[in-house]
């Protein structure tokens, strides 16, 4: 019986070999590899390969576990993050854990100043043979969707150094409310009594908010400037020379508010209105009371000693000055010589520097921080940050590819604005915050 059993087993194995050989011949090389793998034979390779990672993205300043999927991994495999094949000192691997020949788990730390980019993931086996997953992991700048007040659209308009953010959440352009965002919570601060909507243009480091509200009168929309505090609520500001309309654009840390009323540039100081002339449109005011704005002849700057003076842009004085910091540095936009395109500029001490991308693209500098960083909009409608040395960072990530705009920046590297996100009514604005530093 034993001999018969051995003979039967031998015949069975022989038959199986014949079947496998026929199957491999009939089904081609791909299925041959599959059958070999199924029966434990495997295939030999020159080294490991990296197919994907999970998660495949993370913001800067984080430590996390990343699952690496591929083949040819062994217990001695080590993972590294690299830019264009060169290991990055800003993304460090704390440990690499072997799960199987097809999976590793790497614990990594992404430095707060790591380059936001698509990184290669390199796995080196115990034998020293490497495998590279090209651009398998994305390092991004942290972006937080601030939410809304029940309407789909929202925008973050200004941020102070304490991290308080103000903005709007609107159903339509003329129907909606203002919000205050702090400590992760968005609060509806409403609108002045009798008005349909409100727009908080700025918030200073004391938490004072300035903006304007809108109401329809005799079939026409009109606006009225206001200030707001947590304790005092809304206070309507006086209009100039009997006018019924007024708008606010900015407030500084001394409580000086600037805007327009009755066709004049004005400032509200301690509740009283001051005429700054009919020639200017204020957009920003620094702690010294200096104003960046627009005149009939182009970009302008106002000081108490000089009044309105033209600011040099990339094409003489054409364009607008939109932001000014406490050092008196001005940012905005101006046309590029010999082109129909316009470019972001910064003027430090009277000399303009081109920040934009020419050759068919447009850019705008919105606000400049005390450290010289500039928030605005770059090529193809992307929200961007310019560092003080002129280098640029796109705040939207390549895989998400948001369009939008950065509207304000504080001293701590918080930037606020909006991104356009696909929604039920097409593209909708979402209020967001980026943390860069």
PAKOLDO-258011 format. One record per residue (C-alpha): chain; x, y, z. Coordinates in Angstrom, 1 decimal. Each point is the difference from the previous one (the first is absolute). Last residue first. Example, Ala and Ser with C-alpha at 12.3 -4.5 7.8 and 13.67 -1.06 7.14 Angstrom:
REM residues 2
+--------+--------+--------+--------+
| chaine |      u |      v |      w |
+--------+--------+--------+--------+
|      A |   13.7 |   -1.1 |    7.1 |
|      A |   -1.4 |   -3.4 |    0.7 |
+--------+--------+--------+--------+
REM end
This chain:
REM residues 437
+--------+--------+--------+--------+
| chaine |      u |      v |      w |
+--------+--------+--------+--------+
|      A |    5.8 |   79.8 |    9.3 |
|      A |   -2.5 |   -0.4 |   -2.9 |
|      A |   -3.3 |   -0.5 |    1.6 |
|      A |   -2.8 |    0.3 |   -2.6 |
|      A |   -3.5 |    1.0 |    0.9 |
|      A |   -3.1 |   -0.6 |   -2.2 |
|      A |   -3.4 |    1.5 |   -0.8 |
|      A |   -1.6 |   -2.1 |   -2.8 |
|      A |   -1.1 |    1.7 |   -3.3 |
|      A |   -2.3 |   -2.1 |   -2.1 |
|      A |    0.4 |   -1.2 |   -3.6 |
|      A |   -3.1 |   -1.5 |   -1.5 |
|      A |   -3.3 |    0.4 |    1.9 |
|      A |    0.1 |   -3.4 |    1.6 |
|      A |    3.6 |    0.3 |    0.8 |
|      A |    3.5 |    0.0 |   -1.5 |
|      A |    2.5 |    1.8 |    2.2 |
|      A |    1.5 |    3.4 |   -0.5 |
|      A |    2.5 |    0.9 |    2.7 |
|      A |   -0.2 |    2.9 |    2.4 |
|      A |    2.1 |    2.4 |    2.0 |
|      A |    2.1 |   -0.2 |    3.2 |
|      A |    3.7 |   -0.2 |    0.7 |
|      A |    1.5 |   -0.8 |    3.4 |
|      A |    3.7 |    0.6 |    0.0 |
|      A |    0.3 |    1.3 |    3.5 |
|      A |    0.2 |    3.7 |   -0.9 |
|      A |   -3.4 |   -0.1 |   -1.7 |
|      A |   -0.9 |   -0.6 |   -3.7 |
|      A |   -3.1 |    1.2 |   -2.0 |
|      A |   -1.8 |   -0.7 |   -3.3 |
|      A |    1.4 |   -3.2 |   -1.4 |
|      A |   -1.9 |   -0.8 |   -3.1 |
|      A |   -1.7 |   -2.9 |   -1.7 |
|      A |    0.7 |   -2.9 |   -2.4 |
|      A |    0.5 |   -3.4 |    1.5 |
|      A |    2.2 |   -2.6 |   -1.6 |
|      A |   -0.8 |   -2.9 |    2.3 |
|      A |    2.8 |   -2.2 |   -1.1 |
|      A |    2.4 |    2.9 |   -0.6 |
|      A |   -0.7 |    1.6 |    3.3 |
|      A |   -1.4 |    3.5 |    0.4 |
|      A |    2.1 |    2.5 |    1.9 |
|      A |    2.4 |    0.6 |   -2.9 |
|      A |    3.3 |    1.1 |    1.6 |
|      A |    2.0 |    2.9 |   -1.5 |
|      A |    3.6 |    1.3 |    0.4 |
|      A |    0.3 |    3.7 |    0.2 |
|      A |    2.5 |    0.2 |    2.8 |
|      A |   -2.7 |    1.1 |    2.5 |
|      A |   -2.0 |   -3.1 |   -0.8 |
|      A |   -2.8 |    0.2 |   -2.5 |
|      A |   -3.1 |   -2.0 |    0.9 |
|      A |   -2.6 |   -1.2 |   -2.6 |
|      A |   -3.6 |   -0.8 |   -0.6 |
|      A |   -0.3 |   -1.3 |   -3.6 |
|      A |   -1.9 |    1.8 |   -2.8 |
|      A |    2.0 |   -1.4 |   -2.8 |
|      A |    3.1 |    1.9 |    1.0 |
|      A |    0.0 |    1.6 |    3.5 |
|      A |   -2.4 |    1.5 |    2.4 |
|      A |    0.9 |    1.7 |    3.3 |
|      A |    1.8 |   -0.1 |    3.3 |
|      A |    3.4 |    1.7 |    0.4 |
|      A |    2.7 |   -0.8 |    2.6 |
|      A |    1.9 |    3.1 |    1.1 |
|      A |    0.4 |   -0.8 |    3.7 |
|      A |   -2.5 |    2.6 |    1.0 |
|      A |   -2.5 |   -1.7 |   -2.3 |
|      A |   -0.9 |    1.1 |   -3.6 |
|      A |   -3.5 |   -0.2 |   -1.4 |
|      A |   -1.6 |   -0.4 |   -3.4 |
|      A |    2.7 |   -0.5 |   -2.6 |
|      A |   -1.6 |   -0.8 |   -3.3 |
|      A |    1.0 |   -2.3 |   -2.9 |
|      A |   -0.7 |   -0.4 |   -3.7 |
|      A |    1.4 |   -2.5 |   -2.6 |
|      A |    0.6 |    0.2 |   -3.7 |
|      A |    3.7 |    0.3 |    0.0 |
|      A |    0.7 |    1.5 |    3.4 |
|      A |    0.0 |   -1.6 |    3.4 |
|      A |   -0.3 |    2.5 |    2.8 |
|      A |    2.1 |    1.5 |    2.7 |
|      A |    1.4 |    2.9 |   -1.9 |
|      A |    2.0 |    2.3 |    2.3 |
|      A |   -0.8 |    3.7 |    0.4 |
|      A |    2.5 |    2.5 |    1.5 |
|      A |   -1.3 |    2.8 |    2.2 |
|      A |    1.1 |   -1.3 |    3.4 |
|      A |   -1.4 |   -3.4 |   -0.4 |
|      A |   -2.5 |   -0.4 |   -2.8 |
|      A |   -1.4 |   -3.4 |   -0.5 |
|      A |   -1.6 |   -1.1 |   -3.3 |
|      A |   -2.6 |   -2.5 |   -1.3 |
|      A |   -0.2 |   -0.1 |   -3.8 |
|      A |   -2.4 |    1.1 |   -2.7 |
|      A |   -0.4 |   -1.3 |   -3.5 |
|      A |   -0.8 |    2.1 |   -3.1 |
|      A |    3.7 |    0.2 |   -0.7 |
|      A |    2.6 |    2.5 |   -1.1 |
|      A |    0.9 |    0.9 |    3.5 |
|      A |   -1.7 |   -2.2 |    2.5 |
|      A |   -3.2 |    1.4 |    1.5 |
|      A |   -0.2 |    0.7 |    3.8 |
|      A |   -0.9 |   -1.9 |    3.1 |
|      A |    0.1 |    0.5 |    3.7 |
|      A |    2.6 |    0.2 |    2.8 |
|      A |    1.4 |    2.9 |    2.1 |
|      A |    2.8 |    0.0 |    2.6 |
|      A |   -0.6 |    2.7 |    2.6 |
|      A |    1.8 |   -1.8 |    2.7 |
|      A |   -3.3 |   -0.6 |    1.9 |
|      A |   -1.4 |   -1.9 |   -3.0 |
|      A |   -1.9 |    1.3 |   -3.0 |
|      A |   -2.5 |   -1.8 |   -2.3 |
|      A |   -2.1 |    0.6 |   -3.1 |
|      A |    2.0 |    2.5 |   -2.1 |
|      A |   -1.7 |    0.1 |   -3.4 |
|      A |    1.2 |    0.1 |   -3.6 |
|      A |    1.8 |    2.6 |   -2.2 |
|      A |    2.8 |    1.9 |    1.8 |
|      A |    2.8 |   -0.4 |   -2.5 |
|      A |   -0.6 |   -3.5 |   -1.5 |
|      A |    1.4 |   -2.5 |    2.6 |
|      A |   -1.3 |    2.1 |    2.8 |
|      A |    1.2 |    3.3 |    1.5 |
|      A |   -2.3 |    1.5 |    2.6 |
|      A |   -1.7 |    3.3 |   -0.5 |
|      A |   -0.5 |    2.4 |    3.0 |
|      A |   -3.2 |    0.7 |    2.0 |
|      A |    0.5 |    2.2 |    3.1 |
|      A |    3.6 |    0.9 |    0.8 |
|      A |    0.2 |    0.4 |    3.8 |
|      A |   -3.0 |   -2.1 |    1.0 |
|      A |    1.0 |   -2.7 |   -2.3 |
|      A |   -1.7 |   -1.4 |   -3.1 |
|      A |    1.3 |   -2.5 |   -2.6 |
|      A |   -1.2 |   -0.3 |   -3.5 |
|      A |   -0.2 |   -2.3 |   -3.0 |
|      A |   -1.4 |    1.6 |   -3.1 |
|      A |   -0.7 |    3.5 |   -1.4 |
|      A |   -3.6 |    0.2 |    1.2 |
|      A |    1.2 |   -1.2 |    3.4 |
|      A |    0.0 |   -3.5 |    1.6 |
|      A |    1.0 |   -1.1 |    3.4 |
|      A |    2.6 |   -0.7 |    2.7 |
|      A |   -0.4 |    2.0 |    3.2 |
|      A |    2.4 |    1.2 |    2.7 |
|      A |   -1.7 |    0.2 |    3.5 |
|      A |    3.2 |   -1.1 |    1.8 |
|      A |   -1.5 |   -3.4 |    0.9 |
|      A |   -0.7 |   -0.7 |   -3.7 |
|      A |   -3.0 |    0.8 |   -2.2 |
|      A |   -1.3 |   -2.0 |   -3.0 |
|      A |   -2.3 |    0.6 |   -3.0 |
|      A |   -0.6 |    3.7 |   -0.2 |
|      A |   -1.5 |    1.6 |   -3.1 |
|      A |    1.5 |    3.4 |   -0.7 |
|      A |   -0.6 |    3.2 |   -1.9 |
|      A |   -3.0 |    1.5 |    1.9 |
|      A |    2.0 |    0.8 |    3.1 |
|      A |    0.9 |   -1.6 |    3.3 |
|      A |   -3.1 |    1.4 |    1.8 |
|      A |   -0.2 |   -1.0 |    3.7 |
|      A |   -3.0 |   -1.7 |    1.6 |
|      A |   -0.4 |   -0.1 |    3.8 |
|      A |   -0.5 |   -3.2 |    1.9 |
|      A |    3.4 |    0.0 |    1.7 |
|      A |    1.7 |    0.4 |   -3.4 |
|      A |   -2.1 |   -0.9 |   -3.1 |
|      A |    2.1 |    0.6 |   -3.1 |
|      A |   -1.3 |    1.2 |   -3.4 |
|      A |    0.6 |   -0.2 |   -3.7 |
|      A |   -2.7 |    2.0 |   -1.7 |
|      A |   -2.8 |   -0.9 |   -2.4 |
|      A |   -2.7 |    0.5 |    2.7 |
|      A |    1.7 |   -2.6 |    2.3 |
|      A |    3.1 |   -2.1 |   -0.5 |
|      A |    2.2 |   -2.1 |    2.3 |
|      A |    2.4 |    0.2 |    2.9 |
|      A |   -0.4 |   -1.0 |    3.6 |
|      A |    2.4 |    1.1 |    2.7 |
|      A |   -0.3 |   -2.3 |    3.1 |
|      A |    3.6 |    0.3 |    1.1 |
|      A |    0.7 |   -3.5 |   -1.2 |
|      A |   -1.0 |    0.9 |   -3.6 |
|      A |   -3.4 |   -0.3 |   -1.8 |
|      A |   -0.6 |   -0.7 |   -3.7 |
|      A |   -2.4 |    0.3 |   -3.0 |
|      A |   -3.1 |    1.6 |    1.3 |
|      A |   -2.9 |    1.3 |   -2.1 |
|      A |   -2.4 |    2.9 |    0.1 |
|      A |   -3.3 |    1.1 |   -1.4 |
|      A |   -2.7 |    2.4 |    1.1 |
|      A |    2.1 |    3.1 |   -0.6 |
|      A |   -0.6 |    3.1 |    2.2 |
|      A |    3.6 |    1.2 |   -0.1 |
|      A |    1.6 |   -3.3 |    0.8 |
|      A |   -1.8 |   -2.9 |    1.5 |
|      A |    0.1 |   -0.7 |    3.8 |
|      A |    0.9 |   -3.5 |    1.1 |
|      A |   -2.6 |   -2.6 |    1.0 |
|      A |    0.9 |   -1.8 |    3.2 |
|      A |   -0.5 |   -3.8 |    0.2 |
|      A |    0.6 |   -2.0 |    3.2 |
|      A |    1.5 |    1.8 |    3.0 |
|      A |    1.4 |   -3.0 |    2.0 |
|      A |    1.1 |   -2.2 |   -2.9 |
|      A |    1.1 |    2.9 |   -2.1 |
|      A |   -1.3 |    1.4 |   -3.3 |
|      A |    0.6 |    3.1 |   -2.2 |
|      A |   -2.3 |    1.0 |   -2.8 |
|      A |   -0.1 |    1.6 |   -3.4 |
|      A |   -3.3 |    0.3 |   -1.9 |
|      A |   -0.9 |   -1.3 |   -3.4 |
|      A |   -2.8 |    0.7 |   -2.5 |
|      A |   -1.9 |   -2.3 |   -2.3 |
|      A |   -2.7 |    1.5 |   -2.2 |
|      A |   -3.7 |   -0.9 |   -0.2 |
|      A |   -1.1 |    2.9 |    2.2 |
|      A |    2.5 |   -0.9 |    2.6 |
|      A |    1.6 |   -3.5 |    0.0 |
|      A |    2.4 |   -0.6 |    2.9 |
|      A |    3.7 |   -0.8 |    0.3 |
|      A |    2.5 |   -0.1 |    2.9 |
|      A |    3.6 |    1.2 |    0.2 |
|      A |    3.2 |   -1.0 |    1.6 |
|      A |    2.1 |    0.4 |    3.1 |
|      A |    0.8 |   -2.5 |    2.8 |
|      A |    1.7 |    0.7 |    3.3 |
|      A |    1.7 |   -3.0 |    1.4 |
|      A |    2.9 |    2.0 |    1.6 |
|      A |    2.4 |   -1.4 |   -2.6 |
|      A |   -2.0 |    1.6 |   -2.8 |
|      A |   -2.8 |   -1.6 |   -2.1 |
|      A |   -0.8 |    0.9 |   -3.6 |
|      A |   -2.6 |    0.0 |   -2.8 |
|      A |   -3.0 |   -1.2 |    2.0 |
|      A |   -2.8 |   -0.3 |   -2.6 |
|      A |   -3.6 |    0.3 |    1.1 |
|      A |   -3.3 |   -1.0 |   -1.6 |
|      A |   -3.7 |    0.9 |   -0.1 |
|      A |    0.0 |    3.0 |    2.3 |
|      A |   -2.7 |    1.1 |    2.5 |
|      A |    2.0 |   -0.7 |    3.1 |
|      A |    3.7 |   -0.3 |   -0.6 |
|      A |    1.3 |   -3.4 |   -1.2 |
|      A |    0.5 |   -3.4 |    1.5 |
|      A |    2.9 |   -1.0 |    2.1 |
|      A |   -0.3 |   -3.6 |   -0.9 |
|      A |    2.7 |   -1.9 |    1.8 |
|      A |    2.5 |   -2.4 |   -1.6 |
|      A |    1.9 |   -2.2 |    2.5 |
|      A |    3.5 |   -1.4 |   -0.4 |
|      A |    1.5 |    2.2 |    2.7 |
|      A |   -1.2 |    3.2 |   -1.8 |
|      A |   -2.2 |    0.6 |   -3.0 |
|      A |   -2.2 |    3.2 |   -0.1 |
|      A |   -2.7 |    0.0 |   -2.6 |
|      A |   -2.0 |    2.5 |   -2.0 |
|      A |   -3.4 |   -0.7 |   -1.4 |
|      A |   -1.8 |   -0.5 |   -3.2 |
|      A |   -2.2 |    1.4 |   -2.7 |
|      A |    1.3 |    2.6 |   -2.5 |
|      A |    2.5 |   -2.0 |   -1.9 |
|      A |   -2.2 |   -3.1 |    0.3 |
|      A |   -0.2 |   -2.7 |    2.6 |
|      A |    3.0 |    1.4 |    1.8 |
|      A |    2.5 |   -1.0 |    2.6 |
|      A |    2.3 |    2.8 |    0.7 |
|      A |    3.4 |    0.5 |    1.6 |
|      A |    1.9 |    0.7 |    3.2 |
|      A |    2.9 |   -1.9 |    1.5 |
|      A |    1.5 |    0.1 |    3.5 |
|      A |    3.5 |   -1.5 |    0.1 |
|      A |    1.3 |    2.3 |    2.6 |
|      A |    2.2 |    1.8 |   -2.6 |
|      A |   -3.1 |    1.1 |   -1.9 |
|      A |   -1.7 |   -1.7 |   -3.0 |
|      A |   -2.1 |    1.5 |   -2.8 |
|      A |   -2.4 |   -0.9 |   -2.8 |
|      A |   -0.9 |   -3.7 |    0.4 |
|      A |   -2.6 |   -0.8 |   -2.7 |
|      A |   -3.2 |   -2.1 |    0.1 |
|      A |   -2.3 |   -1.6 |   -2.5 |
|      A |   -2.3 |   -3.0 |    0.7 |
|      A |   -2.2 |    1.8 |    2.5 |
|      A |   -0.6 |   -1.4 |    3.5 |
|      A |    2.4 |    2.2 |    1.8 |
|      A |    3.1 |   -1.3 |   -1.7 |
|      A |    3.1 |   -2.3 |    0.4 |
|      A |    3.5 |    1.1 |    1.0 |
|      A |    1.6 |   -2.5 |   -2.5 |
|      A |    3.5 |   -0.4 |    1.4 |
|      A |    3.1 |   -0.1 |   -2.1 |
|      A |    3.4 |   -1.2 |    1.2 |
|      A |    2.7 |    0.5 |   -2.7 |
|      A |    0.5 |   -3.2 |   -1.9 |
|      A |    2.4 |   -2.9 |   -0.2 |
|      A |   -1.0 |   -2.4 |   -2.7 |
|      A |    1.0 |   -3.7 |   -0.2 |
|      A |    0.5 |   -2.4 |   -2.9 |
|      A |    2.0 |    2.5 |   -2.2 |
|      A |    2.1 |   -2.8 |   -1.5 |
|      A |   -0.3 |   -3.3 |    2.0 |
|      A |    3.6 |   -1.0 |    0.0 |
|      A |    1.5 |   -3.5 |    0.7 |
|      A |    3.5 |   -0.5 |    1.4 |
|      A |    2.3 |   -3.0 |    0.2 |
|      A |    2.2 |    0.1 |    3.1 |
|      A |   -0.4 |   -3.7 |    0.8 |
|      A |   -2.1 |    0.9 |    3.0 |
|      A |   -2.5 |    1.7 |   -2.3 |
|      A |    0.0 |    3.8 |   -0.7 |
|      A |   -3.4 |    1.6 |   -0.4 |
|      A |   -0.1 |    3.5 |   -1.5 |
|      A |   -3.1 |    2.1 |    0.1 |
|      A |    0.1 |    3.0 |   -2.5 |
|      A |   -1.5 |    3.2 |    1.2 |
|      A |   -2.6 |    2.3 |   -1.6 |
|      A |    0.4 |    3.5 |    1.4 |
|      A |   -0.4 |    2.4 |    3.0 |
|      A |    3.7 |    0.4 |    1.0 |
|      A |    0.5 |   -0.8 |    3.7 |
|      A |   -0.1 |    2.9 |    2.3 |
|      A |   -2.2 |   -1.5 |    2.7 |
|      A |    2.0 |   -3.2 |   -0.2 |
|      A |   -1.8 |   -3.2 |   -1.1 |
|      A |    0.6 |   -2.8 |    2.4 |
|      A |   -0.3 |   -3.6 |   -1.2 |
|      A |   -1.1 |   -3.4 |    1.3 |
|      A |    0.3 |   -2.5 |   -2.9 |
|      A |   -2.3 |   -3.0 |   -0.3 |
|      A |    1.1 |   -2.6 |   -2.6 |
|      A |   -2.2 |   -2.1 |   -2.3 |
|      A |    0.5 |   -2.5 |   -2.9 |
|      A |    2.7 |   -2.4 |    1.4 |
|      A |   -1.9 |    0.2 |    3.2 |
|      A |   -0.4 |    2.2 |    3.1 |
|      A |    3.5 |    1.4 |    0.5 |
|      A |    0.2 |    3.1 |    2.2 |
|      A |    2.1 |    3.0 |   -1.1 |
|      A |    0.9 |    2.5 |    2.8 |
|      A |    0.5 |    3.7 |    0.6 |
|      A |    0.2 |    0.9 |   -3.7 |
|      A |    0.8 |    3.7 |   -0.5 |
|      A |   -1.6 |    2.5 |   -2.4 |
|      A |    1.9 |    3.3 |    0.2 |
|      A |    3.4 |   -1.6 |   -0.6 |
|      A |   -1.2 |   -1.1 |   -3.4 |
|      A |    1.5 |   -3.0 |   -1.8 |
|      A |    0.9 |    0.9 |   -3.6 |
|      A |   -2.0 |   -1.8 |   -2.7 |
|      A |   -1.7 |    3.1 |   -1.3 |
|      A |   -1.1 |    0.9 |    3.5 |
|      A |    0.4 |   -3.0 |    2.4 |
|      A |   -1.8 |   -1.8 |    2.8 |
|      A |    1.8 |   -3.1 |    1.4 |
|      A |   -1.1 |   -3.5 |    0.9 |
|      A |    2.1 |   -2.9 |    1.4 |
|      A |   -0.3 |   -3.7 |   -0.8 |
|      A |    1.6 |   -2.5 |    2.3 |
|      A |   -3.0 |   -2.2 |    0.6 |
|      A |   -0.5 |   -0.3 |   -3.8 |
|      A |   -1.9 |    1.8 |   -2.7 |
|      A |   -0.1 |   -1.4 |   -3.6 |
|      A |   -3.4 |    1.5 |   -0.8 |
|      A |   -2.0 |    3.2 |    0.2 |
|      A |   -2.0 |    1.8 |    2.7 |
|      A |    1.3 |    2.5 |    2.5 |
|      A |   -2.2 |    0.8 |    3.0 |
|      A |    0.8 |    3.4 |    1.5 |
|      A |   -0.1 |    0.5 |    3.8 |
|      A |    0.0 |    3.7 |    1.2 |
|      A |    1.9 |    2.9 |    1.4 |
|      A |   -1.1 |    3.5 |   -1.1 |
|      A |    1.5 |    3.5 |   -0.6 |
|      A |   -0.8 |    0.1 |   -3.7 |
|      A |   -3.3 |   -1.2 |   -1.3 |
|      A |   -0.6 |   -3.7 |   -1.1 |
|      A |   -0.5 |   -1.8 |   -3.3 |
|      A |    0.0 |   -3.6 |   -1.3 |
|      A |   -1.6 |   -1.6 |    3.0 |
|      A |    0.5 |   -2.7 |   -0.9 |
|      A |    2.9 |   -0.5 |   -2.5 |
|      A |    0.2 |   -1.4 |   -3.4 |
|      A |    1.9 |   -2.4 |   -2.4 |
|      A |    3.5 |   -0.2 |    1.4 |
|      A |    2.3 |   -2.7 |   -1.5 |
|      A |    2.7 |   -2.1 |    1.8 |
|      A |    3.1 |   -1.3 |   -1.7 |
|      A |    1.4 |   -1.8 |   -3.0 |
|      A |   -2.9 |   -2.4 |    0.0 |
|      A |   -0.4 |   -3.7 |    0.5 |
|      A |   -3.4 |   -1.6 |   -0.4 |
|      A |   -2.2 |   -1.9 |    2.3 |
|      A |    0.1 |   -3.9 |    0.4 |
|      A |   -2.7 |   -0.2 |    2.7 |
|      A |   -2.7 |   -1.7 |   -2.0 |
|      A |   -2.1 |    3.1 |   -0.5 |
|      A |    3.0 |    2.1 |   -1.0 |
|      A |    0.9 |   -2.5 |   -2.7 |
|      A |   -3.6 |    0.1 |   -1.2 |
|      A |    0.0 |    3.8 |   -0.2 |
|      A |    3.4 |    0.1 |   -1.8 |
|      A |   -1.3 |   -2.5 |   -2.6 |
|      A |   -3.2 |    2.2 |   -0.3 |
|      A |    2.0 |    2.9 |   -1.3 |
|      A |    2.3 |   -2.1 |   -2.2 |
|      A |   -2.6 |   -1.6 |   -2.1 |
|      A |   -3.2 |   -2.0 |    0.6 |
|      A |    0.5 |   -3.1 |   -2.2 |
|      A |    3.6 |   -0.8 |    0.9 |
|      A |   -0.4 |    0.7 |    3.7 |
|      A |   -3.2 |   -2.1 |    0.1 |
|      A |    1.7 |   -2.9 |   -1.8 |
|      A |    2.9 |    0.1 |    2.4 |
|      A |   -2.3 |    0.1 |    2.9 |
|      A |   -2.0 |   -2.9 |   -1.2 |
|      A |    3.1 |   -2.1 |   -0.7 |
|      A |    1.4 |    0.8 |    3.5 |
|      A |   -3.3 |   -1.0 |    1.6 |
|      A |    0.0 |   -3.3 |   -1.9 |
|      A |    3.5 |   -0.7 |    1.3 |
|      A |   -1.0 |    0.8 |    3.5 |
|      A |   -3.0 |   -2.3 |   -0.2 |
|      A |    2.1 |   -2.8 |   -1.5 |
|      A |    2.4 |    0.2 |    2.9 |
|      A |   -2.8 |    0.0 |    2.5 |
|      A |   -1.6 |   -3.1 |   -1.6 |
|      A |    3.4 |   -1.8 |    0.0 |
|      A |    0.6 |    0.9 |    3.7 |
|      A |   -3.5 |   -1.3 |    0.9 |
|      A |    0.5 |   -3.2 |   -2.0 |
|      A |    3.3 |   -0.6 |    1.8 |
|      A |   -1.7 |    0.5 |    3.4 |
|      A |   -2.8 |   -2.3 |   -0.8 |
+--------+--------+--------+--------+
REM end
